[in-house]
Amino acid sequence: SHFKNYAGKSYSRDYFFGEYKNSYGKTYEDDEKNIQKLSFGRLTGISRFTDIRGKKILDIGCALGYFLDSAKKAGAETYCVEISKYGADYSKEKGHAVYNISFEKITKFTSERFDIITLWYVIEHFTDLNEFTETLENITEPGAIIAISTPNSNGTMARFLKTEFIEKYPLDHYFTF
């Protein structure tokens, strides 16, 4: 498989508190308010294309489920794929349906098809985008929305702080967009 569990990383509790803090200056939990604000904007964008209420949303790489918290409040049925046991358990405790597996295994665990699939800073971790899109095709409803956010290699930091961007760019990012 070309999904490689993000370069062999375990994404344990230490990731959310140590590694995340080293990269962003605060722990993942300390960043919840900012992530919730982003989540609201993302849901607003998605709702321009479809009514979210009653829709099945699958968040690939949901981390601690903050986006799904917002989606659930908006009336969606919330599901996630999360390779981190810590993140999966955290999200499950909040009432989200959780697959604690790597993404390529999802078709072995469910026959569900989803109306909306989201990937917030996840797609750059996959090593084979063709295999990734084939898997997506098997789990989406006709007319499904796929919403993606990824680091921007032409963004402000990459253009004006190139050395810092390169130094901070994680080794488990296989693509830049």
MDTraj code that builds the backbone (N, CA, C; nanometers):
import mdtraj as md
import numpy as np

residues = "SER HIS PHE LYS ASN TYR ALA GLY LYS SER TYR SER ARG ASP TYR PHE PHE GLY GLU TYR LYS ASN SER TYR GLY LYS THR TYR GLU ASP ASP GLU LYS ASN ILE GLN LYS LEU SER PHE GLY ARG LEU THR GLY ILE SER ARG PHE THR ASP ILE ARG GLY LYS LYS ILE LEU ASP ILE GLY CYS ALA LEU GLY TYR PHE LEU ASP SER ALA LYS LYS ALA GLY ALA GLU THR TYR CYS VAL GLU ILE SER LYS TYR GLY ALA ASP TYR SER LYS GLU LYS GLY HIS ALA VAL TYR ASN ILE SER PHE GLU LYS ILE THR LYS PHE THR SER GLU ARG PHE ASP ILE ILE THR LEU TRP TYR VAL ILE GLU HIS PHE THR ASP LEU ASN GLU PHE THR GLU THR LEU GLU ASN ILE THR GLU PRO GLY ALA ILE ILE ALA ILE SER THR PRO ASN SER ASN GLY THR MET ALA ARG PHE LEU LYS THR GLU PHE ILE GLU LYS TYR PRO LEU ASP HIS TYR PHE THR PHE".split()
xyz = np.array([
    [0.0828, -0.1192, 0.0000],
    [0.0000, 0.0000, 0.0000],
    [0.0871, 0.1253, 0.0000],
    [0.0348, 0.2311, -0.0560],
    [0.1111, 0.3552, -0.0661],
    [0.0698, 0.4580, 0.0385],
    [-0.0040, 0.4156, 0.1393],
    [-0.0476, 0.5111, 0.2405],
    [0.0531, 0.5216, 0.3545],
    [0.1294, 0.4208, 0.3790],
    [0.2459, 0.4181, 0.4667],
    [0.2295, 0.4780, 0.6052],
    [0.1099, 0.4886, 0.6559],
    [0.0904, 0.5345, 0.7931],
    [0.1740, 0.6576, 0.8255],
    [0.1803, 0.7485, 0.7306],
    [0.2514, 0.8750, 0.7473],
    [0.3943, 0.8550, 0.7953],
    [0.4724, 0.7922, 0.7127],
    [0.6156, 0.7723, 0.7372],
    [0.6411, 0.6967, 0.8661],
    [0.5508, 0.6052, 0.9004],
    [0.5724, 0.5225, 1.0179],
    [0.5435, 0.5913, 1.1495],
    [0.4922, 0.7124, 1.1476],
    [0.4637, 0.7838, 1.2713],
    [0.3469, 0.7188, 1.3446],
    [0.3525, 0.7244, 1.4750],
    [0.2456, 0.6644, 1.5531],
    [0.1358, 0.7639, 1.5879],
    [0.1632, 0.8918, 1.5844],
    [0.0657, 0.9940, 1.6209],
    [0.0016, 0.9616, 1.7562],
    [0.0856, 0.9393, 1.8531],
    [0.0400, 0.9123, 1.9894],
    [-0.0017, 1.0431, 2.0556],
    [-0.0345, 1.0359, 2.1812],
    [-0.0692, 1.1551, 2.2586],
    [0.0438, 1.2577, 2.2509],
    [0.1684, 1.2089, 2.2445],
    [0.2846, 1.2983, 2.2382],
    [0.2815, 1.3888, 2.1151],
    [0.2275, 1.3395, 2.0043],
    [0.2179, 1.4231, 1.8855],
    [0.1329, 1.5464, 1.9141],
    [0.0168, 1.5260, 1.9742],
    [-0.0778, 1.6353, 1.9965],
    [-0.0287, 1.7363, 2.1005],
    [0.0602, 1.6931, 2.1863],
    [0.1080, 1.7832, 2.2908],
    [0.2515, 1.8298, 2.2681],
    [0.3389, 1.7435, 2.2184],
    [0.4791, 1.7799, 2.2009],
    [0.5120, 1.8274, 2.0615],
    [0.4981, 1.7373, 1.9639],
    [0.5378, 1.7702, 1.8272],
    [0.4544, 1.8855, 1.7704],
    [0.3250, 1.8844, 1.7938],
    [0.2387, 1.9921, 1.7461],
    [0.2838, 2.1252, 1.8066],
    [0.3133, 2.1235, 1.9353],
    [0.3585, 2.2459, 2.0023],
    [0.4907, 2.2954, 1.9440],
    [0.5803, 2.2031, 1.9127],
    [0.7080, 2.2430, 1.8528],
    [0.6880, 2.3095, 1.7174],
    [0.5882, 2.2648, 1.6420],
    [0.5625, 2.3210, 1.5096],
    [0.4795, 2.4485, 1.5136],
    [0.3822, 2.4554, 1.6053],
    [0.2847, 2.5650, 1.6025],
    [0.2839, 2.6537, 1.7268],
    [0.3684, 2.6223, 1.8251],
    [0.3796, 2.7082, 1.9425],
    [0.2758, 2.6841, 2.0500],
    [0.1863, 2.5891, 2.0305],
    [0.0862, 2.5539, 2.1321],
    [0.0446, 2.4094, 2.1089],
    [-0.0139, 2.3477, 2.2099],
    [-0.0600, 2.2098, 2.1931],
    [-0.1849, 2.2087, 2.1058],
    [-0.2199, 2.0918, 2.0553],
    [-0.3388, 2.0793, 1.9722],
    [-0.4627, 2.1209, 2.0513],
    [-0.4704, 2.0775, 2.1765],
    [-0.5858, 2.1158, 2.2592],
    [-0.5888, 2.2657, 2.2841],
    [-0.4718, 2.3286, 2.3031],
    [-0.4667, 2.4738, 2.3219],
    [-0.5117, 2.5474, 2.1954],
    [-0.5023, 2.4815, 2.0812],
    [-0.5384, 2.5413, 1.9531],
    [-0.6852, 2.5168, 1.9163],
    [-0.7616, 2.4554, 2.0068],
    [-0.8999, 2.4181, 1.9758],
    [-0.9833, 2.5364, 1.9287],
    [-0.9746, 2.6491, 1.9958],
    [-1.0574, 2.7640, 1.9597],
    [-1.0293, 2.8085, 1.8156],
    [-0.9038, 2.8125, 1.7773],
    [-0.8669, 2.8498, 1.6411],
    [-0.9172, 2.7460, 1.5412],
    [-0.9019, 2.6180, 1.5750],
    [-0.9473, 2.5114, 1.4855],
    [-1.0992, 2.5154, 1.4711],
    [-1.1699, 2.5441, 1.5794],
    [-1.3166, 2.5571, 1.5726],
    [-1.3566, 2.6728, 1.4807],
    [-1.2839, 2.7836, 1.4890],
    [-1.3110, 2.8981, 1.4025],
    [-1.2906, 2.8592, 1.2552],
    [-1.1811, 2.7892, 1.2274],
    [-1.1576, 2.7396, 1.0918],
    [-1.2680, 2.6436, 1.0488],
    [-1.3102, 2.5584, 1.1404],
    [-1.4153, 2.4605, 1.1109],
    [-1.5447, 2.5284, 1.0707],
    [-1.5815, 2.6335, 1.1413],
    [-1.7033, 2.7078, 1.1083],
    [-1.6933, 2.7633, 0.9655],
    [-1.5793, 2.8207, 0.9311],
    [-1.5601, 2.8735, 0.7957],
    [-1.5654, 2.7644, 0.6900],
    [-1.5072, 2.6506, 0.7223],
    [-1.5085, 2.5393, 0.6280],
    [-1.6507, 2.4868, 0.6070],
    [-1.7251, 2.4744, 0.7151],
    [-1.8645, 2.4296, 0.7027],
    [-1.9482, 2.5308, 0.6257],
    [-1.9226, 2.6573, 0.6472],
    [-1.9927, 2.7619, 0.5728],
    [-1.9656, 2.7464, 0.4236],
    [-1.8402, 2.7189, 0.3884],
    [-1.8054, 2.6973, 0.2479],
    [-1.8749, 2.5760, 0.1890],
    [-1.8750, 2.4664, 0.2631],
    [-1.9404, 2.3438, 0.2153],
    [-2.0906, 2.3661, 0.2001],
    [-2.1495, 2.4413, 0.2939],
    [-2.2951, 2.4614, 0.2902],
    [-2.3392, 2.5477, 0.1722],
    [-2.2472, 2.6114, 0.1024],
    [-2.2830, 2.6832, -0.0205],
    [-2.3199, 2.5860, -0.1320],
    [-2.2761, 2.4594, -0.1149],
    [-2.3011, 2.3585, -0.2178],
    [-2.4078, 2.2568, -0.1780],
    [-2.4288, 2.2395, -0.0477],
    [-2.5272, 2.1410, -0.0027],
    [-2.5703, 2.1736, 0.1395],
    [-2.6903, 2.1316, 0.1729],
    [-2.7389, 2.1421, 0.3101],
    [-2.6697, 2.0326, 0.3909],
    [-2.6010, 2.0687, 0.4948],
    [-2.5219, 1.9747, 0.5740],
    [-2.6097, 1.8854, 0.6617],
    [-2.7260, 1.9359, 0.7015],
    [-2.8132, 1.8600, 0.7922],
    [-2.8478, 1.7231, 0.7352],
    [-2.8244, 1.6214, 0.8168],
    [-2.8574, 1.4853, 0.7781],
    [-2.7569, 1.4182, 0.6859],
    [-2.6566, 1.4924, 0.6418],
    [-2.5560, 1.4360, 0.5522],
    [-2.4522, 1.3576, 0.6325],
    [-2.3978, 1.2547, 0.5689],
    [-2.2892, 1.1759, 0.6290],
    [-2.1569, 1.2408, 0.5901],
    [-2.0863, 1.2907, 0.6915],
    [-1.9559, 1.3524, 0.6693],
    [-1.8477, 1.2603, 0.7237],
    [-1.7501, 1.2304, 0.6391],
    [-1.6322, 1.1542, 0.6800],
    [-1.5134, 1.2482, 0.6784],
    [-1.4519, 1.2665, 0.7941],
    [-1.3315, 1.3486, 0.8053],
    [-1.2125, 1.2538, 0.8119],
    [-1.1285, 1.2570, 0.7107],
    [-1.0110, 1.1701, 0.7056],
    [-0.8978, 1.2396, 0.7803],
    [-0.8485, 1.1734, 0.8846],
    [-0.7457, 1.2340, 0.9686],
    [-0.8073, 1.3361, 1.0626],
    [-0.9090, 1.2953, 1.1375],
    [-0.9878, 1.3897, 1.2183],
    [-0.9154, 1.4415, 1.3418],
    [-0.7995, 1.3843, 1.3756],
    [-0.7243, 1.4274, 1.4943],
    [-0.8125, 1.4148, 1.6187],
    [-0.8435, 1.5261, 1.6844],
    [-0.9261, 1.5211, 1.8059],
    [-1.0731, 1.5541, 1.7780],
    [-1.1106, 1.5560, 1.6497],
    [-1.2509, 1.5676, 1.6127],
    [-1.3115, 1.7066, 1.6201],
    [-1.2304, 1.8100, 1.6249],
    [-1.2854, 1.9450, 1.6395],
    [-1.3732, 1.9862, 1.5212],
    [-1.3326, 1.9526, 1.3986],
    [-1.4165, 1.9840, 1.2834],
    [-1.5490, 1.9083, 1.2924],
    [-1.5413, 1.7820, 1.3307],
    [-1.6631, 1.7011, 1.3417],
    [-1.7557, 1.7533, 1.4508],
    [-1.7007, 1.8104, 1.5564],
    [-1.7850, 1.8715, 1.6600],
    [-1.8738, 1.9782, 1.5966],
    [-1.8139, 2.0625, 1.5134],
    [-1.8902, 2.1688, 1.4459],
    [-1.9910, 2.1101, 1.3477],
    [-1.9504, 2.0067, 1.2748],
    [-2.0411, 1.9440, 1.1782],
    [-2.1604, 1.8799, 1.2481],
    [-2.1337, 1.8175, 1.3612],
    [-2.2417, 1.7542, 1.4379],
    [-2.3415, 1.8606, 1.4870],
    [-2.2906, 1.9738, 1.5351],
    [-2.3776, 2.0837, 1.5792],
    [-2.4630, 2.1359, 1.4641],
    [-2.4102, 2.1258, 1.3410],
    [-2.4833, 2.1722, 1.2222],
    [-2.5819, 2.0667, 1.1711],
    [-2.5874, 1.9501, 1.2379],
    [-2.6861, 1.8490, 1.2030],
    [-2.6363, 1.7341, 1.1175],
    [-2.5062, 1.7235, 1.0951],
    [-2.4516, 1.6148, 1.0127],
    [-2.4319, 1.4881, 1.0952],
    [-2.4318, 1.3744, 1.0260],
    [-2.3886, 1.2478, 1.0858],
    [-2.2372, 1.2457, 1.0693],
    [-2.1643, 1.2277, 1.1785],
    [-2.0197, 1.2452, 1.1739],
    [-1.9433, 1.1136, 1.1877],
    [-1.8475, 1.0966, 1.0969],
    [-1.7615, 0.9786, 1.0911],
    [-1.6184, 1.0265, 1.0721],
    [-1.5244, 0.9454, 1.1194],
    [-1.3854, 0.9810, 1.0914],
    [-1.2974, 0.8580, 1.0791],
    [-1.1903, 0.8779, 1.0041],
    [-1.0809, 0.7823, 0.9962],
    [-0.9650, 0.8503, 1.0665],
    [-0.9102, 0.7836, 1.1660],
    [-0.7979, 0.8417, 1.2412],
    [-0.7010, 0.7314, 1.2790],
    [-0.5759, 0.7435, 1.2340],
    [-0.4764, 0.6393, 1.2640],
    [-0.4250, 0.6470, 1.4072],
    [-0.4390, 0.7619, 1.4697],
    [-0.3936, 0.7771, 1.6081],
    [-0.4970, 0.7179, 1.7034],
    [-0.4558, 0.6227, 1.7839],
    [-0.5468, 0.5663, 1.8838],
    [-0.5925, 0.6746, 1.9799],
    [-0.5001, 0.7606, 2.0201],
    [-0.5348, 0.8700, 2.1113],
    [-0.6426, 0.9586, 2.0478],
    [-0.6213, 1.0018, 1.9220],
    [-0.7186, 1.0865, 1.8535],
    [-0.8515, 1.0155, 1.8309],
    [-0.8438, 0.8877, 1.7938],
    [-0.9657, 0.8096, 1.7694],
    [-1.0474, 0.7965, 1.8974],
    [-0.9824, 0.7622, 2.0076],
    [-1.0531, 0.7486, 2.1357],
    [-1.1137, 0.8812, 2.1789],
    [-1.0390, 0.9892, 2.1615],
    [-1.0839, 1.1238, 2.1987],
    [-1.2097, 1.1603, 2.1188],
    [-1.2063, 1.1328, 1.9882],
    [-1.3204, 1.1650, 1.9011],
    [-1.4408, 1.0757, 1.9301],
    [-1.4150, 0.9496, 1.9581],
    [-1.5233, 0.8550, 1.9882],
    [-1.5963, 0.8968, 2.1159],
    [-1.5220, 0.9440, 2.2153],
    [-1.5832, 0.9891, 2.3411],
    [-1.6804, 1.1043, 2.3186],
    [-1.6607, 1.1795, 2.2104],
    [-1.7484, 1.2928, 2.1794],
    [-1.8659, 1.2533, 2.0909],
    [-1.8774, 1.1226, 2.0632],
    [-1.9947, 1.0746, 1.9907],
    [-1.9796, 1.0606, 1.8408],
    [-1.8582, 1.0696, 1.7893],
    [-1.8379, 1.0512, 1.6460],
    [-1.8141, 0.9037, 1.6171],
    [-1.8615, 0.8559, 1.5024],
    [-1.8319, 0.7190, 1.4589],
    [-1.6883, 0.7187, 1.4082],
    [-1.6060, 0.6330, 1.4658],
    [-1.4623, 0.6383, 1.4408],
    [-1.4108, 0.5063, 1.3855],
    [-1.3301, 0.5159, 1.2798],
    [-1.2546, 0.4028, 1.2281],
    [-1.1090, 0.4284, 1.2631],
    [-1.0571, 0.3565, 1.3618],
    [-0.9172, 0.3732, 1.4036],
    [-0.8296, 0.2827, 1.3163],
    [-0.8163, 0.3255, 1.1900],
    [-0.7444, 0.2481, 1.0885],
    [-0.6742, 0.3464, 0.9959],
    [-0.5865, 0.2950, 0.9115],
    [-0.5333, 0.3791, 0.8054],
    [-0.6373, 0.3819, 0.6926],
    [-0.6389, 0.4898, 0.6185],
    [-0.7466, 0.5174, 0.5238],
    [-0.7701, 0.4066, 0.4220],
    [-0.6637, 0.3462, 0.3695],
    [-0.6830, 0.2482, 0.2622],
    [-0.7616, 0.1269, 0.3068],
    [-0.7754, 0.1065, 0.4383],
    [-0.8493, -0.0100, 0.4896],
    [-0.9987, 0.0164, 0.5073],
    [-1.0436, 0.1369, 0.4817],
    [-1.1819, 0.1719, 0.5143],
    [-1.2838, 0.0832, 0.4441],
    [-1.2601, 0.0444, 0.3201],
    [-1.3592, -0.0372, 0.2496],
    [-1.3697, -0.1783, 0.3087],
    [-1.2732, -0.2185, 0.3884],
    [-1.2787, -0.3488, 0.4559],
    [-1.3619, -0.3407, 0.5838],
    [-1.3844, -0.2185, 0.6353],
    [-1.4523, -0.2007, 0.7632],
    [-1.5939, -0.1465, 0.7509],
    [-1.6279, -0.0933, 0.6360],
    [-1.7628, -0.0382, 0.6203],
    [-1.8058, -0.0407, 0.4743],
    [-1.9354, -0.0512, 0.4558],
    [-1.9906, -0.0368, 0.3205],
    [-2.0600, 0.0992, 0.3091],
    [-2.0445, 0.1820, 0.4117],
    [-2.1037, 0.3170, 0.4098],
    [-2.0528, 0.3951, 0.2897],
    [-2.1390, 0.4807, 0.2401],
    [-2.1000, 0.5779, 0.1387],
    [-2.1307, 0.7145, 0.1974],
    [-2.0453, 0.8091, 0.1692],
    [-2.0521, 0.9383, 0.2368],
    [-2.0888, 1.0499, 0.1392],
    [-2.1633, 1.1471, 0.1917],
    [-2.2072, 1.2625, 0.1128],
    [-2.0989, 1.3690, 0.1037],
    [-2.0209, 1.3792, 0.2104],
    [-1.9156, 1.4810, 0.2193],
    [-1.7924, 1.4140, 0.2790],
    [-1.6787, 1.4350, 0.2147],
    [-1.5522, 1.3848, 0.2684],
    [-1.4583, 1.5029, 0.2819],
    [-1.3968, 1.5134, 0.3990],
    [-1.3057, 1.6245, 0.4238],
    [-1.1666, 1.5726, 0.4575],
    [-1.0676, 1.6492, 0.4165],
    [-0.9268, 1.6209, 0.4466],
    [-0.8617, 1.7547, 0.4798],
    [-0.8437, 1.7804, 0.6064],
    [-0.7826, 1.9058, 0.6489],
    [-0.6361, 1.8781, 0.6840],
    [-0.5495, 1.9186, 0.5950],
    [-0.4041, 1.8995, 0.6116],
    [-0.3691, 1.7515, 0.6247],
    [-0.4214, 1.6703, 0.5312],
    [-0.3972, 1.5263, 0.5324],
    [-0.3454, 1.4770, 0.3974],
    [-0.3973, 1.5286, 0.2875],
    [-0.3663, 1.4723, 0.1560],
    [-0.2165, 1.4722, 0.1264],
    [-0.1429, 1.5675, 0.1803],
    [0.0011, 1.5740, 0.1536],
    [0.0783, 1.4579, 0.2174],
    [0.0109, 1.3813, 0.3038],
    [0.0743, 1.2664, 0.3697],
    [0.0687, 1.1387, 0.2872],
    [-0.0181, 1.1326, 0.1872],
    [-0.0315, 1.0111, 0.1072],
    [0.0768, 1.0056, 0.0008],
    [0.1316, 0.8861, -0.0209],
    [0.2399, 0.8712, -0.1179],
    [0.1909, 0.8383, -0.2575],
    [0.0664, 0.7948, -0.2713],
    [0.0133, 0.7587, -0.4021],
    [-0.1271, 0.8174, -0.4158],
    [-0.1362, 0.9297, -0.4847],
    [-0.2655, 0.9974, -0.4968],
    [-0.3621, 0.9233, -0.5887],
    [-0.3125, 0.8429, -0.6806],
    [-0.4019, 0.7626, -0.7649],
    [-0.4753, 0.6587, -0.6807],
    [-0.4018, 0.5879, -0.5962],
    [-0.4641, 0.4885, -0.5080],
    [-0.5609, 0.5570, -0.4119],
    [-0.5221, 0.6715, -0.3636],
    [-0.6074, 0.7484, -0.2736],
    [-0.7406, 0.7831, -0.3407],
    [-0.7363, 0.8333, -0.4653],
    [-0.8612, 0.8720, -0.5323],
    [-0.9458, 0.7507, -0.5668],
    [-0.8834, 0.6373, -0.5967],
    [-0.9606, 0.5148, -0.6207],
    [-1.0373, 0.4736, -0.4949],
    [-0.9729, 0.4847, -0.3800],
    [-1.0404, 0.4522, -0.2544],
    [-1.1553, 0.5495, -0.2295],
    [-1.1324, 0.6773, -0.2541],
    [-1.2396, 0.7773, -0.2385],
    [-1.3601, 0.7412, -0.3244],
    [-1.3328, 0.7011, -0.4449],
    [-1.4409, 0.6674, -0.5381],
    [-1.5302, 0.5557, -0.4835],
    [-1.4731, 0.4653, -0.4074],
    [-1.5483, 0.3519, -0.3532],
    [-1.6325, 0.3858, -0.2302],
    [-1.6147, 0.5037, -0.1735],
    [-1.6875, 0.5365, -0.0495],
    [-1.7733, 0.6620, -0.0610],
    [-1.7850, 0.7165, -0.1797],
    [-1.8632, 0.8388, -0.1958],
    [-1.9967, 0.8117, -0.2636],
    [-2.0959, 0.8870, -0.2215],
    [-2.2254, 0.8875, -0.2883],
    [-2.2103, 0.9654, -0.4194],
    [-2.2936, 0.9360, -0.5187],
    [-2.2912, 1.0189, -0.6404],
    [-2.3146, 1.1660, -0.6029],
    [-2.2362, 1.2528, -0.6592],
    [-2.2495, 1.3957, -0.6310],
    [-2.1879, 1.4389, -0.4985],
    [-2.1104, 1.3516, -0.4362],
    [-2.0487, 1.3846, -0.3072],
    [-1.9557, 1.5050, -0.3198],
    [-1.9391, 1.5733, -0.2087],
    [-1.8468, 1.6854, -0.2011],
    [-1.7203, 1.6372, -0.1316],
    [-1.6073, 1.6707, -0.1893],
    [-1.4784, 1.6411, -0.1267],
    [-1.4113, 1.7757, -0.1032],
    [-1.3854, 1.8056, 0.0239],
    [-1.3257, 1.9334, 0.0616],
    [-1.1862, 1.9084, 0.1182],
    [-1.0896, 1.9813, 0.0641],
    [-0.9491, 1.9581, 0.0984],
    [-0.8816, 2.0904, 0.1333],
    [-0.7982, 2.0856, 0.2352],
    [-0.7097, 2.1965, 0.2673],
    [-0.5710, 2.1373, 0.2877],
    [-0.4702, 2.2049, 0.2372],
    [-0.3341, 2.1536, 0.2455],
    [-0.2365, 2.2707, 0.2536],
    [-0.1172, 2.2486, 0.3059],
    [-0.0196, 2.3585, 0.3073],
    [0.0024, 2.4109, 0.1652],
    [0.0186, 2.5393, 0.1542],
    [0.0319, 2.6050, 0.0245],
    [0.1794, 2.6364, -0.0015],
    [0.2378, 2.5665, -0.0970],
    [0.3790, 2.5890, -0.1278],
    [0.4034, 2.7226, -0.1979],
    [0.2951, 2.7935, -0.2335],
    [0.3075, 2.9284, -0.2885],
    [0.2515, 3.0327, -0.1935],
    [0.2253, 2.9901, -0.0695],
    [0.1675, 3.0810, 0.0290],
    [0.2678, 3.1807, 0.0838],
    [0.2200, 3.2644, 0.1726],
    [0.3008, 3.3720, 0.2298],
    [0.4280, 3.3205, 0.2951],
    [0.4153, 3.2197, 0.3804],
    [0.5340, 3.1698, 0.4497],
    [0.6348, 3.1117, 0.3504],
    [0.5876, 3.0344, 0.2545],
    [0.6770, 2.9729, 0.1563],
    [0.7469, 3.0783, 0.0707],
    [0.6774, 3.1869, 0.0389],
    [0.7371, 3.2914, -0.0464],
    [0.8288, 3.3854, 0.0295],
    [0.7878, 3.4267, 0.1495],
    [0.8635, 3.5306, 0.2192],
    [0.9542, 3.4784, 0.3302],
    [0.9259, 3.3593, 0.3791],
    [1.0085, 3.2982, 0.4838],
    [1.0503, 3.1583, 0.4381],
    [1.1073, 3.1529, 0.3199],
    [1.1354, 3.0249, 0.2542],
    [1.2194, 2.9312, 0.3418],
    [1.3248, 2.9821, 0.4044],
    [1.4103, 2.8967, 0.4871],
    [1.3315, 2.8389, 0.6032],
    [1.2530, 2.9205, 0.6705],
    [1.1718, 2.8724, 0.7828],
    [1.0665, 2.7720, 0.7351],
    [1.0054, 2.7993, 0.6189],
    [0.9067, 2.7073, 0.5624],
    [0.9700, 2.5708, 0.5375],
    [1.0871, 2.5689, 0.4767],
    [1.1560, 2.4431, 0.4465],
    [1.1969, 2.3725, 0.5757],
    [1.2468, 2.4472, 0.6731],
    [1.2888, 2.3876, 0.8001],
    [1.1715, 2.3270, 0.8761],
    [1.0556, 2.3908, 0.8680],
    [0.9390, 2.3433, 0.9422],
    [0.8558, 2.2421, 0.8645],
    [0.8830, 2.2265, 0.7352],
    [0.8026, 2.1360, 0.6531],
    [0.8266, 1.9926, 0.6991],
    [0.7246, 1.9263, 0.7498],
    [0.7424, 1.7916, 0.8051],
    [0.7895, 1.6889, 0.7027],
    [0.8703, 1.5965, 0.7497],
    [0.9228, 1.4905, 0.6630],
    [0.8133, 1.3960, 0.6147],
    [0.6993, 1.3955, 0.6830],
    [0.5905, 1.3062, 0.6433],
    [0.4944, 1.3721, 0.5441],
    [0.5353, 1.4840, 0.4852],
    [0.4588, 1.5472, 0.3765],
    [0.5267, 1.5090, 0.2457],
    [0.4540, 1.4312, 0.1635],
    [0.5113, 1.3809, 0.0396],
    [0.4801, 1.4687, -0.0816],
    [0.3822, 1.5571, -0.0693],
    [0.3438, 1.6432, -0.1790],
    [0.3314, 1.7865, -0.1302],
    [0.3591, 1.8794, -0.2183],
    [0.3265, 2.0204, -0.1938],
    [0.2349, 2.0644, -0.3070],
    [0.1468, 2.1541, -0.2741],
    [0.0476, 2.2001, -0.3726],
    [0.0510, 2.3498, -0.3808],
])
top = md.Topology()
chain = top.add_chain()
for i, resn in enumerate(residues, 1):
    res = top.add_residue(resn, chain, resSeq=i)
    for name in ("N", "CA", "C"):
        top.add_atom(name, md.element.get_by_symbol(name[0]), res)
traj = md.Trajectory(xyz[None], top)
